[in-house]
Amino acid sequence: MINRRSLLAAGAAATALPIPAFAQGAPIRMTIATGVDPSFAPYYVAREGGFFQRNGLEVTVNTGPSGSAMIAFLVGNQINSAYGAEQAGVSAHLVDPNVVAVAEGTALLRWISILGRNVENMEALKGKRVGVARGTGSETFWLSVVAKLNLNPADYTIVNVEAPEMVAALERGNIDAFAVWEPWPTRAMRAIPNTKILLSNDQIQIVRNFIYMNKGWAESNQEATQRFMRSMIQAQEFIASNPTEAAAQVARFLRQDRAFIAELMTKVEFKVNLTPDSVGNIQLAIDQLRGMNRLARPVTPDQVIWKAPLAAAAAGRVTI
């Protein structure tokens, strides 16, 4: 179920960019959505650090089982922005061309793993059941592993499991392993005996999460779009310059242990930019969807990525 939070005024926080004051008039309302994990920290910090509020926005954040699951709500402009992985963004764009990536938000450096229970290594994983969250960074990573290691997909039984359910499914014995992002691998190793990471994404591919918007809405609400992009940049800069306080804000938003969140946030890098690497990851998602016969029509990264909002807010952050 979606958890709706009305974003109220938060305590002021310092940032390297000047924050315009909007003393006159009512704030502009937006609805955004993502999953529940610290790789989406710019959304949380923009709320907890007051960046949305000080940029004249009243933002409602919806949270769901994953960032990728929430991207689908951009179709038909049910929400205005979402934060999630490449494959989900491309899939949503195929349904509604208004769903576009406006910035790379996070580089997942050591974030996604294949974790097994009573499995010693990748060779021993053959013949086992592997939990994968279809249409998310979980599936993107698993497919990259298959390609990189030249595995035979027929050697594995793929079970579609939402990320928050993977630890319980592993404990019950419904699956023998899973491929998913933090915090679930760490939680599984702490909670279930004889579990271990078999492979980490830094050995395979740097997966990326993107900030998406509904282009139709953004073009009709250009002032709100610019305020939103400024909020994202300011939140990212705050995370970089104040990691301890940023981790505390993320932990407060997620209602999770501060030390645990701080540890997890060292495994990612927050960007809010558009680079050739961003384009490469979108192209990879397109190629993977084509390989699974899930590319309903031809599409290119130039169609999925809309660089105008970020270029208007901070031209130096766009290098494509």
N, C-alpha and C positions, 0 to 999 in steps of 0.2 A: 504494500500500500504506500502511496506517496505521502511523505511527511512534509507539510507546508509550514514554513516559518516566515512570519512577517518581520521584515528587517527594520528594526527601530534604531534610533540614534545610538551610536556606540562611542566609546571614548576616543579622543583624538589621538592620532599616531603620526610621527614624523615621516617624511618621505623626501626623496631627492627632487621630485618634480613639484612645482607650485600647484596647489590645489585651489581651483577657483571657488569663491564663496557665492552661494546662491541664496541670498537673504530674501529676495523678492520672489513671490509666486509660490505655488504649490510644487512639490517635487514631482518628477516624472515617474510614473509607475512602470515597472518591468517585472516579468516572471522568467526565472532562469531555473535550470535543473541539472543535476549531476548525481553521481553515486556517493557512497559514504566511505571515502578513504583519503588519506592525506596527499595523494598525488594530484588532487583537485584543489589544493590549498589556496590558490588565488581567489577562488569564489568565497571560501570561508573567511580569509583574511580581509577581503574587501568588505565583508559584512562586519566582522568582529572589530576590525581596525577603524571603522567609520568611513572608509573611502567612498562607498556608494552614497552614503548620506551627505558627505561633504561635497560630492559632485552633483548634488541635487537630484538624487534618485531614491525612490522608495521601491526596494526590490524584494520580491518573494522568492525564496529558494525552495524548490521541490527536490527531495532526495528519493532515490529508488535503489534497486538491487545492484545497478552498475551505472557508470556514466554512459556507456553505450546504449543501455536500455532507455535512457531518458532522451537520447537524441531523436528518437522516433516522434517525440511530442513536438518537434519543430515542424513536422509535416502538417500543413494546414494552419500553421501559426498558433498551435495550442499553447506554446511558450515562445519566448523571444530569443533565448540563447541556451546552449547546452555545452557540456564539457565531457568529452569521451574520446574513444579510440578511432583509428583511421577507417577500419572496415565498416563500422556502424555509420560513420558519416557518409561514406560513399553510397552505402545501401539506401540511406534516407534520401540522399540527393537523387538517386535513380527514381524514387517514388515522387519526390517533389523537388524540382530544380532550385527552388528557393532555399533549400538547406545547403549552406555553404560554410566552409572553414574560413574564419577571419584571422586566426593566429594559431601557431603552435604554442601550446600551453606548458607542456611538461615533456622532458626527455626522461624515459624510464631506464635509468642506467643499470641498476641491479634490482629489478622490481618484480619481474615475472619469472616463475620457476616451474619446473616439473618436479613435483614432490611425490614420493611413493611410500607406501607402508609395507614392510616386510619385502621390499624390493631393493636389491643391492646396487644396481646400476641400470643404465639404459638398455643394455643387452637383456637383462632379466625382465625388463618391462614387456617384452614380446609375449603375446597371448593374454595380456592383462586388460582390464577395463580402465580407461582413462577418462576422467571427467573434464569436459570442455564446455565453456559457456559460448554457445553458438552466436555468431554475429558480433563478437566483442574482441578486445585485445587478447583474450584467452585463445580464441580460435586463430587469430592472426599469428600468435606466437607458436602454437602447435604446428601450423602449416609451415612456418619458417623452419622449425626443427626438422620436420619430415624432409623438407627440401635440402636443408644444409647438410644433414647427416645421411641423406640418400636412403631413408627408411622406406619400407614397404607398408603403406597404410593398411593393407589387409592383415597385418600382423597385430593390429590393436583394435579393440572394441571401444568406439567413442560413445560416451554417455553424455547427453546434454544436461548439464547441471548449472544452475545459477550460482554465481560466485559465493554468496553468503551461505549456500547450502552445502558447499563442497566439504568442509571439515566434518559436518555431521554425516554426510554420505560416506566419507572415508572411514569414520569411526564405526558406522553400522556395517561396513563391509559391502556396500552397494557398488563401490568403485575401489580400485587398488592404487590409483594414483590420480593426480589432477594437474592441470596446467592453468595457473592463474596468478594474479597479481597479489601483492601485499595488501592487507595484513594477513591474508589467509594462510600462506605457507608458514609464517612464523607462529601463528596461532595453532596450526596443526601440530607443529613440532613440540610446542609447549604442552599440548593437551593429550596427544596420542602417542603411546609408546611405539618404538621401532619405526618411526617416520624419519625421512631424510630427504634433502634436496638432491635430485639426480642430475639436474642441469639448470643453469641460470641464464637469463636472457643476454647477459654481457658476453656470453660465449657464442651467441647466435645472431642477435639483432637488437638494436636500440629501438624499442617500441616508443611511439609518441602519442600523447593525448592532445587533442585540438580543441580550441574554443570555436564553437559553431554559432551561427545566427540564422534567423529567417530573413533572407535578403529582401523580400517584399516589405516586411515590417520595417527593417532597418532603413531602406530607402525612403519610406514614408515618415520615418521618425529619426531624421539625421542628427538632431541635437541630442536625443537620448542615446543614439549609437555612439557618438563621440564621447559623451560623458561615461558611458559604459567602458569604452576602450581605455580612456584615461584611468578609470578605476582599476582595470586589470593591470595596466603598466605600473601604477603606483603600488598596488598590492604585491606584484612581483619584486619590485625594488625593495620594498619593506622586508620581504622574506629574505632577500639576499643580504641586507644590511643589518637585520635584527633577527637572526635565526631562532634565538631562544624565545623571544617574545612571540614571534610568528608561530612557533610550535605550540606555545601556550594557548594562543588564539584558536588554532586548529583543534587542539585537544578539547577546548571549551565548547566549540561548535559541535564536535562529534561526540562529546561526552565520553571521552576515552582518556586513558592514563597519559599524562604529559610526557613522561620519560619514554614510553613506548612510541608515541607519536614523533618525538624528537629523533629517536633512533631511525625510524622509518624514513623521515624526511631527508636523511643523509644519503639515501639510495636513489634520489631523483634530482633533476635540475630543472628549475622553473625558468621559462624562456620568454613567452609572449613576443614572438618574432615569426618571420617567415623566411626560410633559407632554402637552398637547394636540398638539404636533408629533409626538410618538411615535404617538399615536392616528391622526393624519392619514396618516402613512406606512403604517401597517398597513391603513388603509382604502384607500389607493392600491393596495397589493398585492392586496387583495381585488377591487377594481375591474378591475385588469389581468388577473387570473386569470379573472374573469367574461368579460371581453372576448375571451379566447382559448379560451373554452368549457372551461376547466380548473378551474372551481369545481364540485366534485362535489355540494355541498349549500350552502344558505344559511349564512352565517357573519357575525358582527359583530366589530368590534375588542374589544368587551367580553368576548367568548368567548375570543379569542386572547390577550388580555392578562390576567394574573393579578397584581394589585397587592399582595396581602396580604403576601408575603415581604418586599418592599422597604419597605412601610409599617411593618411590625413592626421592621425594622432601623433605619430612618431616615425617619420619617413626613414630614419636610419635603421629601424628594426626590420625593414623589408629589403631583402637582397636577392629577390627573384624578379 
